[in-house]
Amino acid sequence: MTLSMVAMSGGVDSSVAAALTASARGADSCIGVAMRLYSVGDDEMRTGRTCCAPDDLYDARRAAAVLGIRFYVYDAQERFREQVIEPFVRAYAEGETPNPCVRCNDHVKFDWLLDRARKLGADELITGHYARVAFADGSYKLLRARDPAKDQSYFLHGLSQEELSMVRFPLGGLTKVEVRALARERCLPNADKAESMAVCFVGDTPLAAFLESHGVAAARGEIVDVEGRVLGEHRGVHRFTVGQRKGFGQGFKLPMYVAALDAEKQRVTVGTREEARRGVFSALEASWVSEPPRPGSQCEVQVRHRGKPLPARVEADGDRVQVTLLEPAVGVAPGQSAVFYRGDEVLGGGRIAI
């Protein structure tokens, strides 16, 4: 008998993934597993904007009960704090813009879930991510989802061949509208639940307030132009991200963007779109789904989850990649993930460094 372990967050997507798996394999062959990652206040629970918080675990349990599958909860709060929240806070303090969802997938979710699945004797791990896996030419391929508005392949670029051999994404060929319809057909209690938001553990708290409540000190600093002329003041580089267009004053003749952040000097450099563009950068801690691209080969790179894929040439050297954009772009922010694609196929990715 094939045993399937389903990661259930409490949202409609993972619940439908569980429903499809239970229909295909049989309820007795499915195990639902949820991870409690953090605790939030009552106000955030009521917004429906969280993920893996107490109310979400309750929703996951209710969905599992409707489907008639076994359900377990793993308390990963300490692991999540050490591997995601603390690095997130440090990165902002250092003038970077971290990507907590990528880090959560790489260092909290998939390694533990796959290890647990193997220990339980499961043949596959099912998740509600919008992405696809294919096997061709002797290797597994990680592909974009059919629904471009929901595609989550950007966050999954760290998955290896071994991991992809076990992971299944049953929603990869569906749209969100189709997923909601399936949830209603199966009378899932979270069929119309609101979407969870990015940076789930921050909730509705303003980001600067969250960071300062976690030890990032507000600090007076200068806003300067690319020539170093002082244009104004700010209250900490953690309030900014490279590519940002608002939040540093008015009265400029042209639209201005954050071009660079210097945490040591507490300096925010702004410039026009042309001045803020970057054409060359490095990606560190790079990993590849299969093999790294040949030196000098061309692909597309995405520097934000919702960013436009940018044509680029790449030179991979171990876990470092030198990236040359064929057309310079605004918003290449240190700390964010640079994810490399060839069409719909994910090649790999790394952390942006300037």
Steps between C-alpha positions, in 0.01 A plus 500: 500500500628846407512726805471875434591769751324832441630829642191690620526868595132566561451685173277395214792405274655232721154374594409448134837332443407262783153445353639414156751262655239330717277453194785351298666287770221439751457673835672216687815561294527870592653670801452873555782681681498863610784707642441758769754767414416793726233648726309819424261730680123467478474798264725335239311169531176671413638661184551162328838623377715255690648163413575212738380694806259341756178588311649364179585171667138475612388553139744233382366255758140572392587442135675171585192389695271571202734294278529221755879499510736476796640832619800601712659830610873563538610791718777671301490839675856489631638381166301769316621772737865399461497434126254763372399776742843576649681504159214717365554759773881492464481545125288815524734639766787445255326686217381191312153391387461134601265241354352307793285267286805364316685455826201330661472251213873427499575488873173418676233336289628271229798346678293408806191395303697276264692346788174433685339357187787254457484396867127435466562291191325746268578485130417864431459841659204703377480879540262769381765705321427628151786344303558191287752216493585302188752226424682525168845415362596313814431777754218673682393844383341767717257704289279805538133441580232523234349804677761779472320709762549225760835353391723423801796338326712803600479391865587136420825543308700334780344158444749232396463201270453268797231725646320543167487122461261489799317834482164531323317825419145403395392864460769582246263457206204680660391860538394650833139517377507128425653424841227694683235318295649162596503604865130589487413175322667307782338716771835601645451743791768740373378517137455878516776579747697816421849472353794497739730798455874531444713523818230308685662531845497880477122505449344846487776658709691768303833347400711771668307453827547122481875533443542755778303279741751224416809705584576710191570846637362808329799708390530844350666500162540698180324469167748592227508507122744294295754785523483494881306826542273491806132523408334415830491274804347163595449284811680181398603311186271214606212719382620481139568251224695543177260597222255672738339809352323655800573595858795738470345840444343711232602781269718310251471600135515137385377175663769379740588146606712351775824409324706366794496452877800529732408362844839581654468868414119500521494654154226469238606587146227600256507581132300523182386182331807509279730549800334225705523234228750218536637281224749273682470323833595180679280225642644310797416161655381387158339163449386331179203274438717284274823629344626861500473676164806509280723808551374797304170338414184707484188451710246713683536617861221608730611725787158524670212256531276722290786641298533482124740230374811685377725365222850446639836327451626297793842375611467237772806434717421260783227652714556849355344629178597813312193642325504750214159636407460565129306810599567658843204501740380679814441303819791254511494487880769327708346219704226419251510179295623499143327204335615382159258371238509371146145553385280323756784291643670601824878457473588606855558811704701687760501798734570837340816679610642822355 
